[in-house]
Amino acid sequence: MKQRTVTCPQCGNAVIWDAANPYRPFCSERCKMIDLGQWAAEAYRVPDTKKQDDEALKDEK
Ligand SMILES: [Zn+2]
């Protein structure tokens, strides 16, 4: 059986695409969690635009 490899979208390591790897296409749980965290951060950023504008004025250095 030929092993298929993919590139981890998070760290760029080669990952063996195997049904036994629950984190594919990521190489590990850590990389998967980082990616999910970034996705969640993007999702939260969108409706917060107005609030961030107000805070940006206060926070100017
Ligand atoms: Zn990785």
N, CA, C, O and the ligand as a Tripos MOL2 file, in Angstrom:
@<TRIPOS>MOLECULE
protein
  245   243    62     0     0
PROTEIN
NO_CHARGES

@<TRIPOS>ATOM
      1 N           0.8350   -1.2070    0.0000 N.3       1 MET1
      2 CA          0.0000    0.0000    0.0000 C.3       1 MET1
      3 C           0.8670    1.2540    0.0000 C.2       1 MET1
      4 O           1.8050    1.3780    0.7880 O.2       1 MET1
      5 N           0.5470    2.1550   -0.8740 N.am      2 LYS2
      6 CA          1.3330    3.3870   -0.9800 C.3       2 LYS2
      7 C           0.8590    4.3830    0.0710 C.2       2 LYS2
      8 O          -0.3400    4.5610    0.2860 O.2       2 LYS2
      9 N           1.8420    5.0410    0.7310 N.am      3 GLN3
     10 CA          1.4720    6.0390    1.7320 C.3       3 GLN3
     11 C           1.3380    7.3890    1.0600 C.2       3 GLN3
     12 O           2.2060    7.7940    0.2870 O.2       3 GLN3
     13 N           0.2840    8.0660    1.3440 N.am      4 ARG4
     14 CA          0.0520    9.3810    0.7810 C.3       4 ARG4
     15 C           0.4200   10.4110    1.8300 C.2       4 ARG4
     16 O           0.0300   10.2770    2.9900 O.2       4 ARG4
     17 N           1.1520   11.4210    1.4490 N.am      5 THR5
     18 CA          1.5000   12.4660    2.4130 C.3       5 THR5
     19 C           0.9220   13.8020    1.9750 C.2       5 THR5
     20 O           0.7790   14.0860    0.7860 O.2       5 THR5
     21 N           0.6000   14.5980    2.9600 N.am      6 VAL6
     22 CA          0.1180   15.9530    2.7110 C.3       6 VAL6
     23 C           0.9740   16.8940    3.5410 C.2       6 VAL6
     24 O           1.7200   16.4530    4.4150 O.2       6 VAL6
     25 N           0.8700   18.1800    3.2720 N.am      7 THR7
     26 CA          1.6200   19.1630    4.0410 C.3       7 THR7
     27 C           0.7200   19.7530    5.1130 C.2       7 THR7
     28 O          -0.3850   20.2130    4.8290 O.2       7 THR7
     29 N           1.2010   19.7340    6.3330 N.am      8 CYS8
     30 CA          0.4330   20.3290    7.4340 C.3       8 CYS8
     31 C           0.2230   21.8130    7.1410 C.2       8 CYS8
     32 O           1.1980   22.5350    6.9320 O.2       8 CYS8
     33 N          -1.0300   22.2870    7.1210 N.am      9 PRO9
     34 CA         -1.2920   23.6920    6.7950 C.3       9 PRO9
     35 C          -0.7550   24.6460    7.8530 C.2       9 PRO9
     36 O          -0.6230   25.8430    7.6000 O.2       9 PRO9
     37 N          -0.4480   24.1310    9.0210 N.am     10 GLN10
     38 CA         -0.0130   25.0020   10.1130 C.3      10 GLN10
     39 C           1.5030   25.1370   10.1610 C.2      10 GLN10
     40 O           2.0140   26.2570   10.1910 O.2      10 GLN10
     41 N           2.2290   24.0340   10.1700 N.am     11 CYS11
     42 CA          3.6710   24.1180   10.3510 C.3      11 CYS11
     43 C           4.4500   23.6870    9.1040 C.2      11 CYS11
     44 O           5.6670   23.8650    9.0420 O.2      11 CYS11
     45 N           3.7570   23.1240    8.1160 N.am     12 GLY12
     46 CA          4.4250   22.7850    6.8730 C.3      12 GLY12
     47 C           5.1270   21.4450    6.8810 C.2      12 GLY12
     48 O           5.7920   21.0980    5.9040 O.2      12 GLY12
     49 N           5.0010   20.6920    7.9390 N.am     13 ASN13
     50 CA          5.6020   19.3630    7.9680 C.3      13 ASN13
     51 C           4.8390   18.4040    7.0690 C.2      13 ASN13
     52 O           3.6450   18.5770    6.8250 O.2      13 ASN13
     53 N           5.5370   17.4020    6.5860 N.am     14 ALA14
     54 CA          4.8760   16.3460    5.8240 C.3      14 ALA14
     55 C           4.1010   15.4620    6.7940 C.2      14 ALA14
     56 O           4.6170   15.0550    7.8350 O.2      14 ALA14
     57 N           2.8520   15.1740    6.4340 N.am     15 VAL15
     58 CA          1.9820   14.3620    7.2810 C.3      15 VAL15
     59 C           1.5330   13.1540    6.4800 C.2      15 VAL15
     60 O           1.0980   13.2910    5.3370 O.2      15 VAL15
     61 N           1.6340   11.9940    7.0620 N.am     16 ILE16
     62 CA          1.1220   10.8090    6.3880 C.3      16 ILE16
     63 C          -0.3930   10.8010    6.4940 C.2      16 ILE16
     64 O          -0.9520   10.8130    7.5910 O.2      16 ILE16
     65 N          -1.0470   10.7800    5.3490 N.am     17 TRP17
     66 CA         -2.5120   10.8040    5.3170 C.3      17 TRP17
     67 C          -2.9990    9.4110    5.6480 C.2      17 TRP17
     68 O          -2.9640    8.5100    4.8090 O.2      17 TRP17
     69 N          -3.4510    9.2430    6.8750 N.am     18 ASP18
     70 CA         -3.8150    7.9240    7.3640 C.3      18 ASP18
     71 C          -5.0930    8.0620    8.1870 C.2      18 ASP18
     72 O          -5.2420    9.0070    8.9620 O.2      18 ASP18
     73 N          -5.9890    7.1370    8.0180 N.am     19 ALA19
     74 CA         -7.2360    7.1730    8.7840 C.3      19 ALA19
     75 C          -6.9630    7.1070   10.2820 C.2      19 ALA19
     76 O          -7.8110    7.4810   11.0920 O.2      19 ALA19
     77 N          -5.7720    6.6280   10.6430 N.am     20 ALA20
     78 CA         -5.4200    6.5360   12.0560 C.3      20 ALA20
     79 C          -4.9930    7.8850   12.6250 C.2      20 ALA20
     80 O          -4.8450    8.0260   13.8380 O.2      20 ALA20
     81 N          -4.7930    8.8720   11.7620 N.am     21 ASN21
     82 CA         -4.4090   10.2040   12.2340 C.3      21 ASN21
     83 C          -5.6530   11.0850   12.3080 C.2      21 ASN21
     84 O          -6.1240   11.5690   11.2790 O.2      21 ASN21
     85 N          -6.1880   11.2990   13.4990 N.am     22 PRO22
     86 CA         -7.4330   12.0540   13.6270 C.3      22 PRO22
     87 C          -7.2430   13.5440   13.3690 C.2      22 PRO22
     88 O          -8.2150   14.2900   13.2540 O.2      22 PRO22
     89 N          -5.9870   13.9730   13.2780 N.am     23 TYR23
     90 CA         -5.7200   15.4110   13.1290 C.3      23 TYR23
     91 C          -5.4710   15.8180   11.6910 C.2      23 TYR23
     92 O          -5.2990   17.0030   11.4070 O.2      23 TYR23
     93 N          -5.4500   14.8550   10.7760 N.am     24 ARG24
     94 CA         -5.1750   15.2100    9.3940 C.3      24 ARG24
     95 C          -6.1430   16.2880    8.9160 C.2      24 ARG24
     96 O          -7.2890   16.2450    9.3640 O.2      24 ARG24
     97 N          -5.8140   17.2340    8.0700 N.am     25 PRO25
     98 CA         -4.5040   17.3080    7.4120 C.3      25 PRO25
     99 C          -3.3910   17.8850    8.2790 C.2      25 PRO25
    100 O          -2.3000   18.1490    7.7710 O.2      25 PRO25
    101 N          -3.6330   18.0860    9.5620 N.am     26 PHE26
    102 CA         -2.5870   18.6090   10.4420 C.3      26 PHE26
    103 C          -1.7230   17.4650   10.9460 C.2      26 PHE26
    104 O          -2.1380   16.3060   10.9230 O.2      26 PHE26
    105 N          -0.5060   17.7990   11.4060 N.am     27 CYS27
    106 CA          0.4190   16.7620   11.8340 C.3      27 CYS27
    107 C           0.1310   16.3460   13.2650 C.2      27 CYS27
    108 O           0.5050   15.2490   13.6770 O.2      27 CYS27
    109 N          -0.5290   17.2070   14.0270 N.am     28 SER28
    110 CA         -0.7220   16.9180   15.4400 C.3      28 SER28
    111 C          -1.9140   17.7110   15.9750 C.2      28 SER28
    112 O          -2.4430   18.6040   15.3130 O.2      28 SER28
    113 N          -2.3140   17.3570   17.1820 N.am     29 GLU29
    114 CA         -3.4170   18.0710   17.8170 C.3      29 GLU29
    115 C          -3.0760   19.5450   17.9870 C.2      29 GLU29
    116 O          -3.9320   20.4150   17.8290 O.2      29 GLU29
    117 N          -1.8160   19.8150   18.3100 N.am     30 ARG30
    118 CA         -1.3810   21.1890   18.5370 C.3      30 ARG30
    119 C          -1.6320   22.0560   17.3000 C.2      30 ARG30
    120 O          -2.2040   23.1420   17.3930 O.2      30 ARG30
    121 N          -1.2000   21.5600   16.1530 N.am     31 CYS31
    122 CA         -1.3830   22.3360   14.9270 C.3      31 CYS31
    123 C          -2.8640   22.5270   14.6140 C.2      31 CYS31
    124 O          -3.2710   23.5900   14.1460 O.2      31 CYS31
    125 N          -3.6560   21.5140   14.8700 N.am     32 LYS32
    126 CA         -5.0860   21.6200   14.6010 C.3      32 LYS32
    127 C          -5.7130   22.6830   15.5000 C.2      32 LYS32
    128 O          -6.5400   23.4750   15.0490 O.2      32 LYS32
    129 N          -5.3220   22.6980   16.7590 N.am     33 MET33
    130 CA         -5.8800   23.6640   17.7110 C.3      33 MET33
    131 C          -5.4610   25.0850   17.3640 C.2      33 MET33
    132 O          -6.2560   26.0160   17.4980 O.2      33 MET33
    133 N          -4.2330   25.2600   16.9230 N.am     34 ILE34
    134 CA         -3.7700   26.5880   16.5160 C.3      34 ILE34
    135 C          -4.6340   27.0850   15.3650 C.2      34 ILE34
    136 O          -5.0640   28.2380   15.3420 O.2      34 ILE34
    137 N          -4.8790   26.1910   14.4090 N.am     35 ASP35
    138 CA         -5.6630   26.5870   13.2460 C.3      35 ASP35
    139 C          -7.0900   26.9290   13.6470 C.2      35 ASP35
    140 O          -7.6380   27.9290   13.1830 O.2      35 ASP35
    141 N          -7.6910   26.1270   14.4890 N.am     36 LEU36
    142 CA         -9.0580   26.3960   14.9480 C.3      36 LEU36
    143 C          -9.1060   27.7110   15.7120 C.2      36 LEU36
    144 O         -10.0710   28.4660   15.5930 O.2      36 LEU36
    145 N          -8.0690   27.9880   16.4980 N.am     37 GLY37
    146 CA         -8.0140   29.2260   17.2640 C.3      37 GLY37
    147 C          -7.9730   30.4390   16.3570 C.2      37 GLY37
    148 O          -8.6310   31.4450   16.6210 O.2      37 GLY37
    149 N          -7.1980   30.3400   15.2860 N.am     38 GLN38
    150 CA         -7.1180   31.4570   14.3540 C.3      38 GLN38
    151 C          -8.4550   31.6740   13.6700 C.2      38 GLN38
    152 O          -8.8800   32.8120   13.4670 O.2      38 GLN38
    153 N          -9.1160   30.5840   13.3180 N.am     39 TRP39
    154 CA        -10.4280   30.6760   12.6630 C.3      39 TRP39
    155 C         -11.4130   31.3550   13.5910 C.2      39 TRP39
    156 O         -12.1830   32.2150   13.1610 O.2      39 TRP39
    157 N         -11.3980   30.9730   14.8750 N.am     40 ALA40
    158 CA        -12.3180   31.5540   15.8530 C.3      40 ALA40
    159 C         -12.0200   33.0390   16.0290 C.2      40 ALA40
    160 O         -12.9450   33.8430   16.1430 O.2      40 ALA40
    161 N         -10.7530   33.4100   16.0520 N.am     41 ALA41
    162 CA        -10.3660   34.8070   16.2080 C.3      41 ALA41
    163 C         -10.8970   35.6310   15.0390 C.2      41 ALA41
    164 O         -11.3760   36.7470   15.2390 O.2      41 ALA41
    165 N         -10.8200   35.1000   13.8350 N.am     42 GLU42
    166 CA        -11.3570   35.7920   12.6650 C.3      42 GLU42
    167 C         -12.8600   35.9800   12.8030 C.2      42 GLU42
    168 O         -13.3930   37.0450   12.4900 O.2      42 GLU42
    169 N         -13.5330   34.9470   13.2690 N.am     43 ALA43
    170 CA        -14.9900   34.9770   13.3800 C.3      43 ALA43
    171 C         -15.4200   36.0310   14.3900 C.2      43 ALA43
    172 O         -16.4470   36.6830   14.2030 O.2      43 ALA43
    173 N         -14.6520   36.2040   15.4490 N.am     44 TYR44
    174 CA        -15.0190   37.1780   16.4740 C.3      44 TYR44
    175 C         -14.7070   38.6050   16.0310 C.2      44 TYR44
    176 O         -15.3700   39.5490   16.4610 O.2      44 TYR44
    177 N         -13.7140   38.7620   15.1860 N.am     45 ARG45
    178 CA        -13.2560   40.0910   14.8050 C.3      45 ARG45
    179 C         -14.3240   40.8430   14.0020 C.2      45 ARG45
    180 O         -14.4750   42.0560   14.1470 O.2      45 ARG45
    181 N         -15.0550   40.1220   13.1620 N.am     46 VAL46
    182 CA        -15.9510   40.7830   12.2200 C.3      46 VAL46
    183 C         -17.0220   41.6470   12.8880 C.2      46 VAL46
    184 O         -17.1170   42.8300   12.5620 O.2      46 VAL46
    185 N         -17.8430   41.1040   13.8210 N.am     47 PRO47
    186 CA        -18.9090   41.9350   14.4010 C.3      47 PRO47
    187 C         -18.3830   42.9840   15.3870 C.2      47 PRO47
    188 O         -19.1570   43.8140   15.8640 O.2      47 PRO47
    189 N         -17.1120   42.9630   15.6930 N.am     48 ASP48
    190 CA        -16.5360   43.8670   16.6920 C.3      48 ASP48
    191 C         -15.9200   45.1240   16.0930 C.2      48 ASP48
    192 O         -15.2490   45.8790   16.7970 O.2      48 ASP48
    193 N         -16.1380   45.3540   14.8080 N.am     49 THR49
    194 CA        -15.4420   46.4550   14.1330 C.3      49 THR49
    195 C         -15.7110   47.8020   14.7930 C.2      49 THR49
    196 O         -14.7780   48.5720   15.0220 O.2      49 THR49
    197 N         -16.9840   48.1010   15.1050 N.am     50 LYS50
    198 CA        -17.3240   49.4070   15.6880 C.3      50 LYS50
    199 C         -16.6360   49.6120   17.0350 C.2      50 LYS50
    200 O         -16.0350   50.6540   17.2980 O.2      50 LYS50
    201 N         -16.7450   48.5820   17.8820 N.am     51 LYS51
    202 CA        -16.1570   48.6510   19.2050 C.3      51 LYS51
    203 C         -14.6420   48.8670   19.1260 C.2      51 LYS51
    204 O         -14.0650   49.6520   19.8790 O.2      51 LYS51
    205 N         -14.0220   48.1450   18.1950 N.am     52 GLN52
    206 CA        -12.5680   48.2630   18.0500 C.3      52 GLN52
    207 C         -12.1750   49.6690   17.6100 C.2      52 GLN52
    208 O         -11.1320   50.1780   18.0190 O.2      52 GLN52
    209 N         -13.0000   50.2950   16.7830 N.am     53 ASP53
    210 CA        -12.7010   51.6550   16.3380 C.3      53 ASP53
    211 C         -12.6780   52.6160   17.5330 C.2      53 ASP53
    212 O         -11.7770   53.4460   17.6530 O.2      53 ASP53
    213 N         -13.6790   52.4930   18.4140 N.am     54 ASP54
    214 CA        -13.7130   53.3520   19.6030 C.3      54 ASP54
    215 C         -12.4960   53.1180   20.4790 C.2      54 ASP54
    216 O         -11.8740   54.0660   20.9580 O.2      54 ASP54
    217 N         -12.1630   51.8610   20.6840 N.am     55 GLU55
    218 CA        -11.0390   51.5320   21.5400 C.3      55 GLU55
    219 C          -9.7030   51.9410   20.9180 C.2      55 GLU55
    220 O          -8.7490   52.2740   21.6220 O.2      55 GLU55
    221 N          -9.6550   51.9090   19.6070 N.am     56 ALA56
    222 CA         -8.4170   52.2780   18.9240 C.3      56 ALA56
    223 C          -8.0960   53.7590   19.1910 C.2      56 ALA56
    224 O          -6.9290   54.1270   19.3230 O.2      56 ALA56
    225 N          -9.1300   54.6010   19.2700 N.am     57 LEU57
    226 CA         -8.8990   56.0160   19.5410 C.3      57 LEU57
    227 C          -8.3440   56.2150   20.9460 C.2      57 LEU57
    228 O          -7.4340   57.0170   21.1580 O.2      57 LEU57
    229 N          -8.9030   55.4740   21.9030 N.am     58 LYS58
    230 CA         -8.4140   55.5880   23.2780 C.3      58 LYS58
    231 C          -6.9960   55.0690   23.4420 C.2      58 LYS58
    232 O          -6.1840   55.6060   24.1960 O.2      58 LYS58
    233 N          -6.7330   53.9770   22.6840 N.am     59 ASP59
    234 CA         -5.4590   53.2670   22.8830 C.3      59 ASP59
    235 C          -4.3030   53.8570   22.0820 C.2      59 ASP59
    236 O          -3.2050   53.3000   22.0850 O.2      59 ASP59
    237 N          -4.5330   54.9690   21.4000 N.am     60 GLU60
    238 CA         -3.4500   55.5190   20.5860 C.3      60 GLU60
    239 C          -2.2540   55.8910   21.4480 C.2      60 GLU60
    240 O          -2.3900   56.4910   22.5150 O.2      60 GLU60
    241 N          -1.0910   55.5220   20.9590 N.am     61 LYS61
    242 CA          0.1000   55.7890   21.7420 C.3      61 LYS61
    243 C           0.7240   57.1200   21.3160 C.2      61 LYS61
    244 O           1.7480   57.5260   21.8660 O.2      61 LYS61
    245 ZN          1.8960   20.7200   11.9560 Zn       62 ZN62
@<TRIPOS>BOND
     1     1     2 1
     2     2     3 1
     3     3     4 2
     4     3     5 am
     5     5     6 1
     6     6     7 1
     7     7     8 2
     8     7     9 am
     9     9    10 1
    10    10    11 1
    11    11    12 2
    12    11    13 am
    13    13    14 1
    14    14    15 1
    15    15    16 2
    16    15    17 am
    17    17    18 1
    18    18    19 1
    19    19    20 2
    20    19    21 am
    21    21    22 1
    22    22    23 1
    23    23    24 2
    24    23    25 am
    25    25    26 1
    26    26    27 1
    27    27    28 2
    28    27    29 am
    29    29    30 1
    30    30    31 1
    31    31    32 2
    32    31    33 am
    33    33    34 1
    34    34    35 1
    35    35    36 2
    36    35    37 am
    37    37    38 1
    38    38    39 1
    39    39    40 2
    40    39    41 am
    41    41    42 1
    42    42    43 1
    43    43    44 2
    44    43    45 am
    45    45    46 1
    46    46    47 1
    47    47    48 2
    48    47    49 am
    49    49    50 1
    50    50    51 1
    51    51    52 2
    52    51    53 am
    53    53    54 1
    54    54    55 1
    55    55    56 2
    56    55    57 am
    57    57    58 1
    58    58    59 1
    59    59    60 2
    60    59    61 am
    61    61    62 1
    62    62    63 1
    63    63    64 2
    64    63    65 am
    65    65    66 1
    66    66    67 1
    67    67    68 2
    68    67    69 am
    69    69    70 1
    70    70    71 1
    71    71    72 2
    72    71    73 am
    73    73    74 1
    74    74    75 1
    75    75    76 2
    76    75    77 am
    77    77    78 1
    78    78    79 1
    79    79    80 2
    80    79    81 am
    81    81    82 1
    82    82    83 1
    83    83    84 2
    84    83    85 am
    85    85    86 1
    86    86    87 1
    87    87    88 2
    88    87    89 am
    89    89    90 1
    90    90    91 1
    91    91    92 2
    92    91    93 am
    93    93    94 1
    94    94    95 1
    95    95    96 2
    96    95    97 am
    97    97    98 1
    98    98    99 1
    99    99   100 2
   100    99   101 am
   101   101   102 1
   102   102   103 1
   103   103   104 2
   104   103   105 am
   105   105   106 1
   106   106   107 1
   107   107   108 2
   108   107   109 am
   109   109   110 1
   110   110   111 1
   111   111   112 2
   112   111   113 am
   113   113   114 1
   114   114   115 1
   115   115   116 2
   116   115   117 am
   117   117   118 1
   118   118   119 1
   119   119   120 2
   120   119   121 am
   121   121   122 1
   122   122   123 1
   123   123   124 2
   124   123   125 am
   125   125   126 1
   126   126   127 1
   127   127   128 2
   128   127   129 am
   129   129   130 1
   130   130   131 1
   131   131   132 2
   132   131   133 am
   133   133   134 1
   134   134   135 1
   135   135   136 2
   136   135   137 am
   137   137   138 1
   138   138   139 1
   139   139   140 2
   140   139   141 am
   141   141   142 1
   142   142   143 1
   143   143   144 2
   144   143   145 am
   145   145   146 1
   146   146   147 1
   147   147   148 2
   148   147   149 am
   149   149   150 1
   150   150   151 1
   151   151   152 2
   152   151   153 am
   153   153   154 1
   154   154   155 1
   155   155   156 2
   156   155   157 am
   157   157   158 1
   158   158   159 1
   159   159   160 2
   160   159   161 am
   161   161   162 1
   162   162   163 1
   163   163   164 2
   164   163   165 am
   165   165   166 1
   166   166   167 1
   167   167   168 2
   168   167   169 am
   169   169   170 1
   170   170   171 1
   171   171   172 2
   172   171   173 am
   173   173   174 1
   174   174   175 1
   175   175   176 2
   176   175   177 am
   177   177   178 1
   178   178   179 1
   179   179   180 2
   180   179   181 am
   181   181   182 1
   182   182   183 1
   183   183   184 2
   184   183   185 am
   185   185   186 1
   186   186   187 1
   187   187   188 2
   188   187   189 am
   189   189   190 1
   190   190   191 1
   191   191   192 2
   192   191   193 am
   193   193   194 1
   194   194   195 1
   195   195   196 2
   196   195   197 am
   197   197   198 1
   198   198   199 1
   199   199   200 2
   200   199   201 am
   201   201   202 1
   202   202   203 1
   203   203   204 2
   204   203   205 am
   205   205   206 1
   206   206   207 1
   207   207   208 2
   208   207   209 am
   209   209   210 1
   210   210   211 1
   211   211   212 2
   212   211   213 am
   213   213   214 1
   214   214   215 1
   215   215   216 2
   216   215   217 am
   217   217   218 1
   218   218   219 1
   219   219   220 2
   220   219   221 am
   221   221   222 1
   222   222   223 1
   223   223   224 2
   224   223   225 am
   225   225   226 1
   226   226   227 1
   227   227   228 2
   228   227   229 am
   229   229   230 1
   230   230   231 1
   231   231   232 2
   232   231   233 am
   233   233   234 1
   234   234   235 1
   235   235   236 2
   236   235   237 am
   237   237   238 1
   238   238   239 1
   239   239   240 2
   240   239   241 am
   241   241   242 1
   242   242   243 1
   243   243   244 2
@<TRIPOS>SUBSTRUCTURE
     1 MET1         2 RESIDUE 1 A MET
     2 LYS2         6 RESIDUE 1 A LYS
     3 GLN3        10 RESIDUE 1 A GLN
     4 ARG4        14 RESIDUE 1 A ARG
     5 THR5        18 RESIDUE 1 A THR
     6 VAL6        22 RESIDUE 1 A VAL
     7 THR7        26 RESIDUE 1 A THR
     8 CYS8        30 RESIDUE 1 A CYS
     9 PRO9        34 RESIDUE 1 A PRO
    10 GLN10       38 RESIDUE 1 A GLN
    11 CYS11       42 RESIDUE 1 A CYS
    12 GLY12       46 RESIDUE 1 A GLY
    13 ASN13       50 RESIDUE 1 A ASN
    14 ALA14       54 RESIDUE 1 A ALA
    15 VAL15       58 RESIDUE 1 A VAL
    16 ILE16       62 RESIDUE 1 A ILE
    17 TRP17       66 RESIDUE 1 A TRP
    18 ASP18       70 RESIDUE 1 A ASP
    19 ALA19       74 RESIDUE 1 A ALA
    20 ALA20       78 RESIDUE 1 A ALA
    21 ASN21       82 RESIDUE 1 A ASN
    22 PRO22       86 RESIDUE 1 A PRO
    23 TYR23       90 RESIDUE 1 A TYR
    24 ARG24       94 RESIDUE 1 A ARG
    25 PRO25       98 RESIDUE 1 A PRO
    26 PHE26      102 RESIDUE 1 A PHE
    27 CYS27      106 RESIDUE 1 A CYS
    28 SER28      110 RESIDUE 1 A SER
    29 GLU29      114 RESIDUE 1 A GLU
    30 ARG30      118 RESIDUE 1 A ARG
    31 CYS31      122 RESIDUE 1 A CYS
    32 LYS32      126 RESIDUE 1 A LYS
    33 MET33      130 RESIDUE 1 A MET
    34 ILE34      134 RESIDUE 1 A ILE
    35 ASP35      138 RESIDUE 1 A ASP
    36 LEU36      142 RESIDUE 1 A LEU
    37 GLY37      146 RESIDUE 1 A GLY
    38 GLN38      150 RESIDUE 1 A GLN
    39 TRP39      154 RESIDUE 1 A TRP
    40 ALA40      158 RESIDUE 1 A ALA
    41 ALA41      162 RESIDUE 1 A ALA
    42 GLU42      166 RESIDUE 1 A GLU
    43 ALA43      170 RESIDUE 1 A ALA
    44 TYR44      174 RESIDUE 1 A TYR
    45 ARG45      178 RESIDUE 1 A ARG
    46 VAL46      182 RESIDUE 1 A VAL
    47 PRO47      186 RESIDUE 1 A PRO
    48 ASP48      190 RESIDUE 1 A ASP
    49 THR49      194 RESIDUE 1 A THR
    50 LYS50      198 RESIDUE 1 A LYS
    51 LYS51      202 RESIDUE 1 A LYS
    52 GLN52      206 RESIDUE 1 A GLN
    53 ASP53      210 RESIDUE 1 A ASP
    54 ASP54      214 RESIDUE 1 A ASP
    55 GLU55      218 RESIDUE 1 A GLU
    56 ALA56      222 RESIDUE 1 A ALA
    57 LEU57      226 RESIDUE 1 A LEU
    58 LYS58      230 RESIDUE 1 A LYS
    59 ASP59      234 RESIDUE 1 A ASP
    60 GLU60      238 RESIDUE 1 A GLU
    61 LYS61      242 RESIDUE 1 A LYS
    62 ZN62       245 GROUP 0 **** ****
